Structure formats: C-alpha cells, structure tokens
Amino acid sequence: MKENPTNLKNIAILGSTGSIGVQALEVIEKNPDRFQVEILTAGNQGQKLIEQALKFKPNAVVIGDESQYQAVKDALWSADIKVYAGKKALASVVEAGEIDLVLNGLVGYSGLEPTLKAIEAGKTIALANKETLVVAGELVNRKLQEHKVSMIPVDSEHSAIFQCLVGEFDNPIECIYLTASGGPFRGKKRNELENVTIKQALNHPNWSMGAKITIDSATLMNKGFEVIEAKWLFGLEAEQIRVIVHPQSIVHSIVQFTDGSMKSQMGLPDMKLPIQYALAYPDRIASDFPRFNFMNYPNLGFEPPDTETFPCLDLAFTAMRQSGTAACRLNAANEVAVEAFLKEKIRFLDIPVLLAHCLDKGQQITQPKYQDYVDTDFETRRMAWEWVEKMKLVTI
C-alpha cells in the first residue's frame, strides 16, 4: 500500500483513457499537492493505460479486455503496479479502502455496477457517467441515502446546477434550464438530414468528446439523458425541467427559484473546469484555464429545441414520466442505435425510430430491482439488434 503522508485525496478514475479520464489526469497533474491517482481503468486501450500508469504510478489498474491482461501486467511489473482484468475486477476495484473519490468517466450502461459498488463501499462519487442515473436513478438514490454517500455531478450542465444551488440550502426550485448547444445540425430540418455522414455527425461545434456522446449530442439524445439525470440529482418533476438551445455554450445551465430570481453558471466550454470542481469540492482551486471575455461574445443567443426534427428529447421526457424500467430501455436501445449508425448499418434518422420502437414494445416494470435493470438492458439490446438486422445495409 502506498504511503499518503500529506493527506492527498486518493482518486480512482474509471475510464481513464477516455475524454473525461484524460482531462481529469491533466487536472491531477496540475495539482500534485492535492490529488493522487490510486486506480486507473480502461476498456480496451491497453497501451494508453500503460502509459498513464507509468506516469501517475497508481496502486492498481484494470483493463476491461482480458486478452490484454498479460501485456499490461508485463509492462507494469517493474513499476510494482497491480494489474486486474475484466468486468468483475472493474466493479470490485472501487471498493479499495485507500480510495477517497471515484470519478466515473465510463460511457454507457457499463458504468452502473461500479457506481453501485462504490456507493456501497462509502466512496464519494464524481459522476460523469449519466447513464448510471438514466438507467437506475431510483435505485442509485436509494443506495446514496442508505450509505450516506455524496454524489457530485461532472456533466457541465449538472455541475452548473449544482454550483448554483450551493448555499441555497432548502430554498425551493421553481424550475431549471438545461442549456444545449444544438449540436452540429442545429437549424437543419429532417429533409436535410437524410444523408448525414458519420463525419458530419461527429463534428461538434463547441465540445471535444468521445464518439458516443458526440452522436448523442447530434440527435439531442444526450440532452434527453441529462433531463432524466437532473430529475434524480435534484429531486425534480418533469414539469420543472426545461431545455433551451444556447449555441455559444457559455451559460452552462440556470436555476430559477420560487421568488423568480435566476442563477446561472457561466464559462468557456471546457470540461476540465467541472472535473476540477468535482475533484476539489467543496474547495475552489486556482487554475490556468482560459478565461471568458464578454467582449468576445457580445451576443448570447437562446432558442427552443426543435423536437420535430430531433424527437429523441421528447422520447426522454416520455421515458422519465413512465419511470420504472422505461429509461433503461431507452438507454439500451440508444447504445445499440449509435453503434449501428457508426457501423453504417442504419441511417442517422433511423436512430429515433429505433428508440421509439423499443420504448413502446419493451416490457415495463414499474418497481424494478437491480436484476430487473440487468434483464431489461439485455432484452432491449436483443430487440434493438433484431430491428437493425431487418434494415438493409446503408452505405453513407
């Protein structure tokens, strides 16, 4: 076990080779007097995980792809870094006693089980894996209360809401506004999206993100998931959550209180800021991030989302109102849809059609237990792939 004589905060990063993980390590590297890397995990980027481990010297690493276990182990043997592999190791490593905070930067449903295990082990959670709350928000909140664990949101929008609520104690919220950039196809109509290419869909105007979340942003599904996440994070009803398109991505979100006053959190679109805030909370620590200049943005625009062209947002509200396993079905179908689009098996406009099919046809369980979420995820993926296989291969 490593010595920690200076009371550094020990961080476990799930998904260290992804966009969130890489930026988190940049924040940690800039603040060696505050943070120490305890655990790093990656799915299949073994070489990148090796490089990170040799640089940050964690206690242990986990490589999800078991076929890469030996290569990672051999590379890290001389550095005295423990190496584990597989999904079970990913879920159990977060229970290590030395961990103070778990940053979940995984993508998709895979983030749920490690989050639950970390909560049960009493670890503070910095959550960038929105699917944890989308899929099983009711269960996660129950576990948080049971184990008296704190969860700090990392998504820029939810971090903004969280920051606006600091110091407000029990002051009631009238509503919140989640801002959306509108993605690469803002202003386009359905007929203009018939032949969207993968390259076009991955060309986000403001944010640098992984492929999955970038496609979700293009369909507005990402914003839909953020709506569901906000419900569970802040104890809101559907009628209290509103979405506005803000192309500049400077106002990250807004809280309106019952007296009519509004608070917003603003800044340049840079994920390192909410990551650093979550890692250091409740402290704000100095950074050298670029500063916002009002003179560079003389006009900030706001407009309603186009849910006729981008129906995924409405599907998210539908799933949220249905509760139970509805959002779990929506998430599973979306993970299949995005993968199928990236493999050129379906068109961009087929994505919401597939989601609506699975949301409508899948079995609804109103009071699910953990195994119900597991079964729902599995059955929905099977249903979604069957739907995809019925489609003809489309060359885009």
N, C-alpha and C positions, 0 to 999 in steps of 0.2 A: 504494500500500500504506500502511496506517495505521501510525503510529509506536506502539510499545509500550515506552516507556522504563522503566516501573515494573514490568516482568515480570508483568503481569496474565496470568491464564490465559485464553486465547482460546477461546471456546465456539462450536460450531456446534450449533444446535438444529433437528433435523428434526421437523417438525410443531409449529411454534411457536404456531399458533393453536388447537391442541387443549388438552385439560385439563392434560396434563403440561407442554407448552410454555409455557402461560400461567403456571403456578405456578413453572416454572424461571426465567422472566423476573422474577417477583416476588422470588425469591431473589437473582438477579443485581443487581436494582435496590437491594436492601438491602445489598449488599456490593460497592460500586463500587471498593473498594481491592483486590479480589481477582480479579474477573471482568470480562471484556469480551466483548461479543457480536461474533462475527466473521461468522457466517452464520445466516440465518433462512430456513426453508422452510415453505410451506403448500400444501395441496392445491387448494382452490377458494375459500378465504376471502380473496380479494384485498384487500378494503378493510381487513380486520383486519390483514393482513400489512403494508399500507402504514402504518397507524397505529403498529404495533410498530417498523417500520423507522425512521420519522421520530423516534421516541422514543429508540431504542437505537443508532441510527447504525451498523449493521453494514457490513462491507465489501461484502457482496453478499446478495441474496435470490433465492429460486427459487419461482416459482408453478407448481404442477403443471398447472393448467388453462391450456393455451396460449392459449385465447381471451381470457384476462385479461392477457396479457403486456403489450400496449401500454398499457393503463390503468395498470398497476403501474409500468411504465417511465416514463410521463409524470409520474406523481405523485412519483417519486423522483429525477427527473432533476436537479433543482436541489440535491438533497442529496448528489449525487455518489456514489450507491449503485448498484453494478452490479446488473442485473436479468437473470435467466435464466428459462427456462420448459421444462416437460416432464420426463418420467421420466428421460431420459438426463442432463439437467442435474442432477437431484436426485442421481443416482448418482455423478456425477463431481465435484460441487462439494465433497464431503467430502475430496477429495484435496489441497485447497489447503494450501500449506506453512505458512501462518500459524496453522492450527488446532492447538490442543493437545488438545482433548477434543471428541468428538462425542456429543451427547445424542440418542439415537434415541427420539423420542416418537411415531413413526408408529404407525398402527393396522393390523394385519394383515400379510399376505404382502408388501405393498409395502415393508416395512422390511428385507427380506433383502438385496437387492442393494446398497443404500447401506452397510449394515453390512459386507459383504464388501469393498467398495471402500475403506472407511475403515480396515479392518484391514490391507489390502494397502498402504495408504499410511502405516502405522505409527502411526495415531492411537489414543489411549486411547478406549475405548468406555464410555459410561454407558448401559446398556440398559434401556429401559422397553418396548421392542417385543418381548414374549415370543415372538411368532411366529417371529422370527429363529431361535431355538433350537428351537422346536417343529418347524418345517419342516425344518431342515437342521442340527441340532445337531452331528452328527458332522463335517460339512464345516467348520462355523464353528470348532469346537475345533481342528481340524487347521490351519486358517489362523492362529488365535491363536498356536499353538505355533510355526508356521513363521516368523511375522513378529515373534515375541516381544512381543505386544501384550497389554495388560491390559484386562479387561472387568469393569466394576463394575455389579452389578445395582441397578436402581432400584425395581422392584416392592417393595412394603413387606415382603412375606414373605421374598423372597430377600435383600433388604437386611438383614433381621433375621438370617438365617442367616449371611450374610457377616460381619456385625458380631460375631456370636457366635464366629466362627472366627478373628478377628484375634488373634494371639498364641498360637494353639494349634499353629501350625507343622504338624508331621506327626502330631499326635495323632489316632488313628483314630476315625472316627464310627461309632457303632452304628446310629443312625437319626436322622432329622429329623422334626419335626412341623410341617406347614404348617397354619396356622390359617385358618379360613373363617368369615365372618360368618353364612353360611347364606342370605344374600340376602333378598329381600322375601317369599319364600314358605316360609321355614323353618317346619317343623311341619305344613305342608299335605300332604295326600295327593293321589294322582293324580285322584281324582274331584272334588276341589275346584279343580283347575287346568284343567278342561275349557274354561272360557270366559274365560281370562285375557286382559285387555286390554293393549295396549301401555303405557298409562299406568301400570297396576299393575306391570308388569314393569320399568319404568324408575324405580320408586320405591324405590331402595336405602335401607336404614335407616341406614347409617353413612357411606358414602363418596359423594363427588360426582365422577362420572366421565362420560365420553362414552357415547353410546347403545350402541355396540357392546359395550364391556366391561361395561356395566351389564346388558345382556341375558345376556351370558356368565356373569355372576355369579348371575343368577336361575336359570340352568339348571345351575349348578356346572361348566359347561364351562371357565370362567376358572380355576377351581381345578385342573381336569384339565390345562390347558395349563401351569399353574405346576408341577405334578408333573413333566411332561416337561422343562420348563425347568430344574428343580432337578437332574434326572439329569445334564444336560450341564454345568451350572455347577459342581457339586460332586463329580462323578465317582461317582455313587451308582447302586445297583441298585434295581429296583422294590420289593424287599422292605425296603429301608432308608428308604422314603418313606411317611409316614403323614399322613392328613388328619384333623383334628379340627375340629368346629364350635365356634366361640367367639363368641357373639352380640355381645359388647361390643367386639370388635376392639381390645383393649388389648394383649394378648400377640400380637405380630406373627408369631412363629414360635419354634421351640425346637430346639436341638441336644442330642442325648443321646450321650455318649461311652461308650467300651467299659468304663470303670470304673463306669458307672451314673449319673454326675453329669450334670446337665442345665443348660444356659444358655439363657436367653430374652432377647429384646429387647422392651421394652415402651414404650408411649407412646400418646398420643391419636391417633385415626385422622386423620392429616394428611399428605398426600403430599409436602408441602414439606420435611418432615424427611428422608426418604430421598433426595429430589432434592438437597438441600443436602449431605448426606453424600457422595453420589457426586461432586458437582462439586468438593468441597473435599478429598476423600480424598488423603492419609491424615490430614489435619487434621480436627479437630472445631472448628467456629467458633461463636461465640455467636449466639443467635437470640432473637427476641421471641415465638416460637411459644407458644401456651397450654400450660401445664404440667399434667401429670396429678396428680390429687389422690386418694389412696387412699380418703379419706372419701366421695368422690362415687361410688365404686364398691366398696361393701362386699362385694359378691358377684361373683366372676368365674366364669362357667359354661362347661362343656365337655361336648360330646356327640358321638356318632359321626354321620357324614353318612348321610343316607337315600338310598342309591343305588338303591333300588327306585323311589322317586318321581323321583329325579334321576339317571338312568343315564349321563349324559354323563361323570361322573367315572370310572366303570368303563370306558367306551369309551377314555378317555385312557390308563388303565393297559394296556388291550389293545394299543393302538397303540404304546405305549412298549416293550412286550415283543416286539412284532413287529419293531420297528426298521425299517431301510430307509426306504421312502417312505410307510409307514403313517401316521405323524403328519402328513405333508404332505397326504395325502388327507383326514385328519380335519379339518385346519385349513381347507382349501379348501371342504369341504362345510359346515363351520360358518359361514364367511363368507357363503356363499350362503343358508344357513338363516336366519341372523339378518336379512339383508337382506330375504328373503322374508317373514319374520314382521313386520318393521317396515313392509312394504308391504301387509300384510294378505292375503298370498297363501297362507299356511299358519298353522296354529294353534300355540300355544306347545308343546303336547305332540307336535306333529309334528317338532320340531327334532331330538330324539334318534333318532327313527325314520329321518329322512333321513341323519343321520350314520352310523348303523349300516349303512344300505344302501350308502353309498359306501365305507365301510371294508371291507365284506365283498366287494363286487363289483369294486372297482377293482384295477388291476394292481399287484402288489407287486414292487418292485425292491430286492433285498437289499443291494447295494453301489452306491448311486447316485452319479453325478457331478452337477455343478451343472445341466447341461441336463436331466437326469432329473427333478430337482425342478421345473424350469420346465414340462416336459411334463406331469408328474403334476398339478401345480396346474391347468393348462389343461384337461386331460381330466376331472379330478374336478369342476371347475366346470360343464363341459358336462353331465356325468352328473347333477349335482345339480339344475341348472335343468330338465333333461328331467323329472326326478322331480317338481319343483314344478309344472311345466306340466300334469302329469297330475292334479294336485289341483284340486278346484273352488275358486273364489274364496270365501273365508270372510269374511263381514263380522262383525267382532268388536265 
